[in-house]
C-alpha cells in the first residue's frame, strides 16, 4: 500500500465523515471518502446523522465586517455541504420511512427543497401546475418525493406522539424547545395550506403509468459538474435508480389513502376514497410482493386501515358487516347503545379477537366524551375498563393504571360487576391451568390491595374465588387480612400529608407518562413521578408534554432545583395549575397550587412567595368569575392581600406583570378609590406604572362631581395617555455629514407601552368604563402642546379597542355607540356607521317610539348620517334627514332629489316627508321629468290634512314626530 493510500485509510478510520470547516483540501478529501464511509457495516456517525451535520453547517448565518448577521452565503463550501447531504439521502435510496424516523421536520424540509433545487424544479413554481409526464424522470420523482412527504407529515402531525427528550437539564432548554416547535408549526401550517395541491399532484402521478428514476450518488455528481460536462445524461430515461410504475402507484396510493382517512374525521364521504386507495395498495402488494418495493409499507397498519374503512363505509343494514365485532362496536358508538358495547367486550374476553390497541382506543374515546360533560358515560368507561383489565390479566399483560385509579374508591356495585366479568371471561371446565393461575393471582392481589374488609369478603366468598384458590391459600389470605385489620380504619381513611402518600406498584413508563399528562390530582401526580424516577434517573419528565408552559421568570428558578424529582414535581404542578387557571377550572387550580406551595415551603422562600402571589391572582379570578358577577363585594381579607402584594418589597422575587395589572384593575373595579388616591405609598406610585395609572383613574372618577378639581387630575391623566401614544424620531448621520430622519418609534418616555395600556383597560368593568365615558368630555384639555409628537394612528387603534371592549360590557350606552359610529365614519365604512348611529338613537328612545334626545342626534350627527346616505347613493334618505336639522337644509335636499341614480326606495319614502316645501319641489321635479305616477304620490303626501300650514304648531310637531318615528324604524330595519 502506498504512503498516500495509507494516510487516506488512517484518516478514514480515525475521523468519520464530518462537515469540513478549515481548508478546501479537507472538502475534497471528505467528498472523496463519503461513499467509502457509507459502505462500512456500522458507520459512525450513522448516515442519517451526517445529513443533519451537513445541513446545519450549510445553513449557518454569516457575520459581515460590521458585525451584522447575514443569511448563509451561496458559496462553493455551502453547495458542497448540501451536495454531501443529498448523497447520503441517495445512499439511503430516499426511503422516507428511514428519513422521517431520524430527521426533524425542519431538516427534512430543507433536504427535500435542496433535492427540488438540484433537480431543476424552478423555485416558486406550483407543483400542481406542472405536467409530470413532460419532465425528466428524476425531476418528476423529486416532485413526487416532496409531495409524498408533505402529505405524510400532515398525517403524522395528527397522531399523538411523545416529545423528543432533551439532554441534561439546561436553563435555556425551554427556549430551544420552543424555537424548534415554532419552526415545525410554521412548516406544518404551509404544508396544510398546500395539502389540496399535494393531493392533486399525487393523484396525477397515478395516471403516469411509467417508470421513474431517483437520484443516486453518481447522478448527483454529474449534476454538480459544470453544465458543459453533463452531456444530458441525467435527463435521459436511464439515469439514476429505477422505480417501477407499479411501485410508485403502490406507495402513492397508500399515502393518499392515509390523508383521505385523516380527512374523513370531518367529512365521512372521504372514507370511500381512502378505502379505494388502501385496497388498491393491497392489490399491488399481493401482485408484486412487499419485498420488491424500494419504499416499504407497514402491512399491519395497512390491514388496520382497510378494516377501519370497511367498518366506516358499511351501511347500517349490511348483515354481513354487522357480524364482525368491529362494525358492531362502531354501530354502538355511533348510536349510543353503550350497554350493548359492554356486552360485546365481555363476550370478546372469551374469544380474544379484538387487539389490545383497539380496546384501548375505544376506552380513550369514551373517556374523552365523558370529560366533555357526558356524566352518564362514567359508568360505561368503568365497565369497559374492567373488561379490558380482565382481558389483560388473562393474556399476561400489565394492569392499566386507569383500573388502579378507578378502584381507589371501591364500592359494592364495582365489586359485583368485576366479579361478573371475571366469571364470564373464563370457562373453568376448559380453561388451562395457566389461565386459572393468572385469574387467581389477580383476585388475590385485589384483596390484598383493599383496606375495607367487607369488600375483601365479597370477593373471597364468591364462587369463582372458591373454585380457583385452594383451601390453604384462602385461609392464608384471610389470616393475612385479619392480621392487618387492627391497623386499618374500616370506616374512614385518615387525612394524609402531601409527603406521606406511598407510591403504588410500578407499571410501564409509557402508561405512567400518559397518566401523568391527564391527571390533575396533585397526590396522584406525585405518586406517578416517584414511580417514574424509580424506573429511570436519566429522564426529565417535565418535558413530556409541550402543553406544560411556565413563565420564563419562574422557569429559570425551578430548573435550578438540584433534585430532579422535586424539579419535575414543582414544574408540573405549577404548569398544570396555570393551565387550569387559564381554562377557568379554578377548583383544580387551587388544589395544584396548594400542593405546590406546601412542597416549596420546605426548601425555597423565593418559590413560596411566587406561589402565594399566584394563589392571590387565582383568588381574584375566582371572585370575579363567581360572586363578583352578581355584584357581591370581595371579602376584606382579599382586598388586604391585594394591597399587601402591591406594597410588597421582598428582593429577588420573580414577578409576573399580569399580577400587578390584575391587582390594580381589581381595586378600581371595586371602587377602592380612597386607597389608590390617598393611602398608596408614594414609592409604589413612582415605580409601578399600573399603580400610577390606577391612581390617576381613581382620582379622576372620585372628583368628577367637582369640575374644577377633577380637571386637574383629568389633565394629569390626559398627559400620561398622550405620552404613551407619542412617538420619538431617530436620526442617522450619512456619509456626507447630513442628518436625516429614518424612523418613527414608539416613545420610551411613556409609563407603559400602548399594548399594555390596552390590556389594562380591558380588565376594567362597566362602572369604571362609564365613569370615564364620553359624556365627561368637558373635563379633558382642549389642546395638546406638542402635537407633532403624537402618534395619531396609535391613538386611533387605542380608541377602537377601548370602544369595542366597552360595547361588550354595555351595548346600550348611546355615547359609546355614537363614538363607534364616528370611528366607522372616519374610516369610510358608511353602512356600518349608519348602523351604529341608528342603534344609538334606538336604545335611548325605545326603538324610536319616543323622541330621540337632542344631545344624541345633534346637528353634527345628523349631518354625518346625511353624508353616509349620500355616499351610499340613498338620495331620498338624504332629503328626509335634511328635515331633522334645526334649520332644514333645502339646498342639500333639493340637490339630492335631483339625482336620478338612487339606490333607495325613492317614492315609497315620500310618506315620511313632512316639510311641504320639499314635497312641492318633488311635485315640480316629477312634472318636469314627465313622471306622472311619482308626481301623484307627492301630491297625495302634500294633501294630508295634518300637514296643512294653518294647523296649530302642536299638530304640525306631532305630524313631524310621527313621520320621524316611522322613517327611523324603517331605516333601522334596513341597516340592523
Secondary structure, 3 states (H helix, E strand, C coil): CCHHHHHHHHHHHHCCCCCCCCCHHHHHHHHHHHHHHHCCCCCCCCHHHHHHHHHHHHCCCEECCCCCEECCCCCHHHHHHHHHHHHHHHHCCCCHHHHHHHCCHHHHHHHHHHHHHHCCCCCCCCHHHCCHHHCCHHHHHHHHHHHHHHHHHHHHHCCCCCCCCCCCCCCCHHHHHHHHHHHHHHHHHHHHHCHHHHHHHHHHHCCCCCCEEECCHHHHHHHHCCHHHHCCHHHCCCCCEEECHHHHHHHHHHHHHHHHHHHCCCCCCHHHHHHHHHHHHHHHHHHHCHHHCCCCCCHHHHHHHHHHHHHHCCCCCCHHHHCCHHHHHHHHHHHCCHHHHHHHHHHHHHHCCCCHHHHHHHHHHHHHHHHCCCCCHHHHHHHHHHHHHHHHHHCCCCCCHHHHHHCCCCCHHHHHHHHHHHHHCCCCCCCCHHHHHHHHHHHHHHHHCCCCHHHHHHHHCCHHHHHHCCHHHHHHHHHHHHHHHCCCCCCCCCCCCCCCCCCCCCCCHHHHHHHHHHCCCHHHHHHHHHHHHHHCCCCCHHHCCCCCCCCHHHHHHHCCCCCHHHHHHHHHHHHHHHHHHHCCCHHHHHHHHHHHHHHHHCCCHHHHHHHHHHHHHHHHHHHHHCHHHHCCCCCHHHHHHHHHHHHCCCCCCCCCHHHHHHHHHHHHHCCCHHHHHHHCCHHHHHHCHHHHHHHHHHHHHHCCCCHHHHHHHHHHHHHHHHHHCEEEEEEEECCCCCEEEEEEEECCCCCCCHHHHHHHHCCCCHHHHHHCCHHHHHHCCCCCCCHHHECHHHHHHHHHHHHHHHHHHCCCCHHHHHHHHHHHHHCCCHHHHHHHHHHHHHHCCCCCCCCCCCCCCCHHHHHHHHHHHHHCCCHHHHHHHHCCCCCCCHHHHHHHHHCCCCCCCHHHHHHHCCCHHHHHHHHHHHHHHCCHHHHHHHHHHHCCHHHCCCCCHHHHHHHHHHHHHHHHHHHHHHHC
